Amino acid sequence: MSIEKILSISGKPGLYELKLQTRTGFVAESLVDGKKVTVGLRSNVSLLSEISVYTYDGEVRLSEVFRAIAAKEDNGPALSHKEDNAKLESYFREVLPEFDEDRVYASDIKKILNWYNMLQAKGLVSKEEAAPAEAPAQEEVKTEE
């Protein structure tokens, strides 16, 4: 499983895996405790694969940030999101030196590191994971056009 089906649901702690779509929303399973929840269409939901981080040159996909953290930590856990803001910003600057400090807040960095550690504990991120998974999909798009 990749982060393509991983969700962040506003108002609910942790991350969720999309399991099933229904007429009125969808069913998601918590990565923390495995409990299933139903989520209505009016809920504010974000797919992790659609989230980007602001840089001075544009935006970088969250999956690429996760890969950079995994490369820095050799697929191990990252710095705890409970550290002080200065330490978190310094760590994040090592991972993504060009992040836009005016638009990426300490709360964003905490969330990214917390998500990374959750996904890493489940074995869903690695420094090599996304490159092979994305390459065939891009080739298929080119052949369909």
C-alpha positions as semicolon CSV with decimal commas, in nm:
position;residue;x (nm);y (nm);z (nm)
1;M;0,000;0,000;0,000
2;S;0,126;0,349;-0,084
3;I;0,012;0,687;0,048
4;E;-0,234;0,716;-0,245
5;K;-0,520;0,596;-0,021
6;I;-0,408;0,760;0,303
7;L;-0,632;1,039;0,435
8;S;-0,623;1,312;0,693
9;I;-0,971;1,389;0,824
10;S;-1,028;1,729;0,981
11;G;-1,140;1,699;1,342
12;K;-1,014;1,342;1,379
13;P;-0,666;1,258;1,509
14;G;-0,425;1,044;1,313
15;L;-0,433;0,913;0,958
16;Y;-0,682;0,686;0,786
17;E;-0,678;0,443;0,497
18;L;-0,960;0,473;0,244
19;K;-1,141;0,139;0,243
20;L;-1,473;0,181;0,064
21;Q;-1,679;0,449;-0,106
22;T;-2,050;0,472;-0,032
23;R;-2,335;0,684;-0,166
24;T;-2,310;0,927;0,122
25;G;-1,932;0,933;0,171
26;F;-1,680;0,662;0,246
27;V;-1,545;0,423;0,506
28;A;-1,192;0,475;0,638
29;E;-0,980;0,269;0,877
30;S;-0,758;0,434;1,137
31;L;-0,387;0,358;1,103
32;V;-0,349;0,410;1,478
33;D;-0,606;0,169;1,623
34;G;-0,762;-0,004;1,319
35;K;-1,115;0,123;1,393
36;K;-1,337;0,193;1,094
37;V;-1,522;0,524;1,066
38;T;-1,777;0,648;0,818
39;V;-1,711;0,992;0,679
40;G;-1,972;1,207;0,508
41;L;-1,918;1,404;0,190
42;R;-1,929;1,732;0,384
43;S;-1,625;1,643;0,597
44;N;-1,298;1,817;0,524
45;V;-1,071;1,536;0,400
46;S;-0,724;1,557;0,245
47;L;-0,546;1,284;0,050
48;L;-0,180;1,283;0,149
49;S;-0,086;1,224;-0,216
50;E;-0,244;1,562;-0,305
51;I;-0,066;1,767;-0,037
52;S;0,240;1,977;-0,126
53;V;0,489;2,183;0,072
54;Y;0,573;2,538;-0,036
55;T;0,929;2,607;-0,147
56;Y;1,088;2,922;-0,283
57;D;1,079;2,766;-0,633
58;G;0,723;2,630;-0,620
59;E;0,584;2,327;-0,440
60;V;0,716;1,982;-0,350
61;R;0,480;1,684;-0,310
62;L;0,448;1,544;0,040
63;S;0,554;1,200;-0,088
64;E;0,888;1,352;-0,197
65;V;0,932;1,513;0,145
66;F;0,864;1,175;0,308
67;R;1,123;1,014;0,078
68;A;1,377;1,283;0,176
69;I;1,312;1,218;0,546
70;A;1,343;0,843;0,489
71;A;1,674;0,895;0,306
72;K;1,805;1,117;0,588
73;E;1,698;0,868;0,855
74;D;1,788;0,555;0,653
75;N;1,420;0,447;0,661
76;G;1,407;0,498;1,039
77;P;1,183;0,724;1,247
78;A;1,218;1,101;1,220
79;L;1,261;1,358;1,493
80;S;0,963;1,367;1,728
81;H;0,698;1,625;1,643
82;K;0,696;1,724;2,012
83;E;1,036;1,897;1,996
84;D;1,061;2,276;2,023
85;N;0,991;2,484;1,711
86;A;1,353;2,593;1,652
87;K;1,476;2,232;1,655
88;L;1,192;2,125;1,422
89;E;1,267;2,403;1,172
90;S;1,638;2,322;1,178
91;Y;1,563;1,952;1,115
92;F;1,316;2,032;0,836
93;R;1,572;2,264;0,673
94;E;1,813;1,965;0,657
95;V;1,543;1,758;0,486
96;L;1,405;2,027;0,254
97;P;1,649;2,321;0,247
98;E;1,441;2,530;0,007
99;F;1,113;2,525;0,205
100;D;0,942;2,864;0,224
101;E;0,975;2,974;0,587
102;D;0,704;3,240;0,545
103;R;0,438;2,993;0,428
104;V;0,539;2,669;0,605
105;Y;0,463;2,707;0,975
106;A;0,594;2,512;1,272
107;S;0,250;2,348;1,303
108;D;0,285;2,222;0,943
109;I;0,629;2,076;1,018
110;K;0,493;1,906;1,332
111;K;0,209;1,754;1,130
112;I;0,443;1,631;0,854
113;L;0,685;1,471;1,102
114;N;0,398;1,315;1,299
115;W;0,248;1,172;0,977
116;Y;0,587;1,045;0,861
117;N;0,646;0,865;1,192
118;M;0,297;0,707;1,177
119;L;0,350;0,588;0,820
120;Q;0,707;0,474;0,889
121;A;0,588;0,261;1,184
122;K;0,345;0,088;0,946
123;G;0,617;0,043;0,680
124;L;0,439;0,268;0,428
125;V;0,728;0,504;0,348
126;S;1,082;0,436;0,239
127;K;1,354;0,614;0,051
128;E;1,295;0,398;-0,259
129;E;0,919;0,331;-0,243
130;A;0,759;0,600;-0,459
131;A;1,000;0,607;-0,757
132;P;0,923;0,256;-0,892
133;A;0,551;0,286;-0,810
134;E;0,510;0,617;-0,996
135;A;0,723;0,531;-1,303
136;P;0,488;0,267;-1,454
137;A;0,184;0,493;-1,399
138;Q;0,353;0,775;-1,588
139;E;0,442;0,539;-1,876
140;E;0,079;0,423;-1,900
141;V;-0,042;0,782;-1,925
142;K;0,203;0,849;-2,208
143;T;0,087;0,544;-2,403
144;E;-0,280;0,631;-2,360
145;E;-0,233;0,982;-2,502
